[in-house]
Each structure stands twice: as structure tokens, then as C-alpha cells.
Amino acid sequence: MHELPVTQNIINICIEEAEKNGAKKIDKINIVVGALSDIVPDSIHMYFELLTKGTILQGTELKVKKIKARILCKDCGLEEELNKSGFKCNNCKSENVKILGSSQLYIESMEVDDDEGN
């Protein structure tokens, strides 16, 4: 259920940026979701469709890119994708690792239409 306020924030940010830049329509929004974020992309899509009715975002294509979790070994310095072996370095087998960028959610880009129909 936490996808509802997250989706509303995405919508608010996109509308605000479009208005600041004189865009009449947003054609596409690309968001990035980290693998450990607990965000369900299907829920984001559902709320987005419901909440954008009657706005400049109605009919906007929403692309959600899910990125894999990465770890950094604090012992040997190897940076790699988190894999089935869990939070353990594949190189030196250390469990002294730092999780990198796996829980984030951000708007990567927007494609806008600022043409007034001319």
C-alpha cells in the first residue's frame, strides 16, 4: 500500500517540473526502482493510471526499470551484483560487505511535449 503515496509524489514532481518548463503534456516517465526497495511496479502502474485521470499525465507511458542490488566488499574492494550466495563476497568470501544502491526509487527522466499543436 506504500506505493500510493510514492506514486502521488512521482506525479506531483512530474507535473511541477512540466509546469516550470512550459510543457503541455508528458509523453513518458522513466523511473528506477532498486531490487530491495519493496516497491511493486504493478502497483505503481495501477495507482498512476487512477491518479493521472484529468491531468497532463493522463495517457503518459510509465516505464519502471528495476535495478539489481550490488555489494561492495570492504575487505578486498570487489563490487558486484548481489547474487544467490547472499551478502558474501564471491572473491574473498568475506561477509564484510556494504549494500550499494538497492533500495532507491527515483525519476530517471521525462519526455515532454511542449508543442502547442502548431
Secondary structure, DSSP 8 states (H G I E B T S, - for coil): -THHHHHHHHHHHHHHHHHHTT-SEEEEEEEEEETTS---HHHHHHHHHHHTTTSTTTT-EEEEEEE--EEEETTT--EEE-BTTBSS-TTT----EEEES-S-EEEEEEEEE-----
